[in-house]
Amino acid sequence: MTKTVVVASVVLLFAGVAAGWGSEDPVQDAVEACKPEIETYCSQVAPGDGRLLACFYAHEDKLSGRCGWALYEAAAKLEHFSTAVTHVANACWDDLVEHCADVEMGEGRVAECLLEHENEVSEGCQQAIDDVGLEMVEDEG
C-alpha cells in the first residue's frame, strides 16, 4: 500500500465514519434539490463518472436557484471532507501502516480501524483525529 494510494482513496475509506455530515448526505441532497432539472434536462444521462455534473454544466443557465445552491453546498462539503481526510491520512500514515495495513478498504473500515487503535497511535495522529472530529458512528441497522 503506497502513501499516494492511501491519500487518494481515503475519502471513500472514511465514508460513514467521519464527523461533520451527521445524517446529511450532500450528494443526495443535491440530487433531491435538482430533481426537476434531472427530469427535464438530464433524464437520459446515466449517473456516474461526472456525467450528471456535465449535464448540469451544459444547462447551467437553466438551473433553479435551489439546485444551484445545493450543488454549491455539496461541493463545499465534499471539499471540506476531502481536506479533513487528507489531513488525517498524512498525519496518521505510519499508524495506518502499522495498525490497519491488512484492513480491506471501503465502507469506513480503515477509519474504524484507526479509531479502534486511537490510544496506540502517535500524538500527531491523535491530534489530527481531534482536529477533524473523526469519531465512530453508531450503525442504525
C-alpha positions in Angstrom: 0.0 0.0 0.0 1.6 3.3 -1.1 1.1 6.6 0.5 -0.3 8.0 -2.7 -2.9 5.2 -3.0 -4.0 5.7 0.7 -4.3 9.5 0.4 -6.1 9.3 -2.9 -8.5 6.6 -1.8 -9.1 7.7 1.8 -12.2 9.8 1.1 -14.0 6.6 0.2 -12.5 4.7 3.1 -13.7 7.1 5.7 -17.3 7.4 4.3 -19.8 6.7 7.0 -17.4 7.3 9.9 -16.2 11.0 9.7 -18.0 13.6 11.7 -19.3 16.7 10.1 -22.1 15.4 7.9 -24.1 13.7 10.6 -27.1 12.1 8.8 -26.7 14.5 5.9 -25.6 13.3 2.5 -24.7 16.4 0.4 -24.8 14.4 -2.8 -28.2 13.0 -2.1 -29.4 16.5 -1.0 -28.2 17.9 -4.3 -29.9 15.2 -6.3 -33.1 15.8 -4.5 -32.9 19.6 -4.9 -32.1 19.2 -8.6 -34.7 16.5 -9.3 -36.7 18.8 -11.7 -33.6 19.6 -13.7 -32.6 16.0 -13.8 -36.0 15.0 -15.1 -36.1 17.9 -17.6 -32.6 18.1 -18.9 -30.7 15.0 -17.8 -33.1 12.1 -17.7 -31.2 10.2 -20.4 -27.8 10.6 -18.6 -26.5 7.6 -16.8 -25.2 8.7 -13.4 -21.6 8.2 -12.6 -18.2 9.4 -13.8 -19.3 13.0 -13.6 -21.8 12.7 -16.4 -24.7 14.2 -14.4 -22.4 17.2 -13.4 -21.5 17.6 -17.1 -25.2 17.7 -17.9 -25.8 20.4 -15.2 -22.9 22.3 -16.6 -24.3 22.1 -20.1 -27.6 23.5 -18.8 -26.3 25.8 -16.0 -28.2 28.8 -17.3 -31.5 26.9 -16.8 -30.8 25.6 -13.2 -33.1 26.8 -10.5 -31.6 28.7 -7.6 -32.4 25.8 -5.3 -30.5 23.3 -7.5 -27.5 25.7 -7.9 -27.3 26.3 -4.2 -27.5 22.5 -3.4 -24.7 21.9 -5.9 -22.6 24.6 -4.3 -23.3 23.2 -0.8 -22.4 19.7 -1.9 -19.2 20.8 -3.5 -18.2 22.8 -0.4 -19.0 19.9 2.0 -17.1 17.4 -0.2 -14.1 19.7 -0.4 -14.1 20.1 3.4 -14.4 16.4 3.9 -11.6 15.6 1.4 -9.3 18.1 3.1 -10.1 16.6 6.6 -9.4 13.1 5.3 -6.2 14.1 3.6 -5.0 15.7 6.9 -5.7 12.5 8.9 -4.2 10.3 6.2 -1.0 12.4 6.1 -0.7 12.7 9.9 -1.5 9.1 10.6 0.4 7.4 7.7 2.8 5.4 9.9 -0.1 4.5 12.3 -2.3 3.4 9.4 0.6 1.2 8.0 1.3 -0.3 11.5 -2.3 -1.0 12.6 -4.5 -1.0 9.6 -2.5 -2.3 6.6 -4.4 -5.5 6.4 -7.8 -3.9 6.6 -10.0 -4.2 3.5 -10.6 -0.7 2.0 -14.1 0.7 1.8 -17.2 1.4 3.8 -15.2 3.2 6.5 -13.2 0.2 7.7 -9.8 1.9 7.6 -11.1 4.9 9.6 -12.8 2.4 12.0 -9.5 0.6 12.5 -7.7 3.8 13.1 -10.3 4.8 15.8 -10.1 1.3 17.4 -6.3 1.9 17.8 -6.7 5.6 18.8 -4.9 5.0 22.2 -2.0 3.5 20.4 -1.4 6.0 17.6 1.1 8.8 17.6 0.5 12.1 19.2 0.3 13.8 15.8 -2.2 11.3 14.6 -4.3 11.7 17.7 -4.2 15.5 17.1 -5.4 15.1 13.5 -8.2 12.9 14.6 -9.3 15.5 17.1 -8.7 18.3 14.6 -11.3 16.9 12.2 -13.6 15.4 14.8 -13.3 11.9 13.5 -15.5 9.6 15.6 -17.3 6.3 15.4 -20.8 6.5 14.1 -23.3 4.0 15.5 -24.8 1.7 12.9 -28.6 2.3 12.8 -29.3 -1.2 11.4 
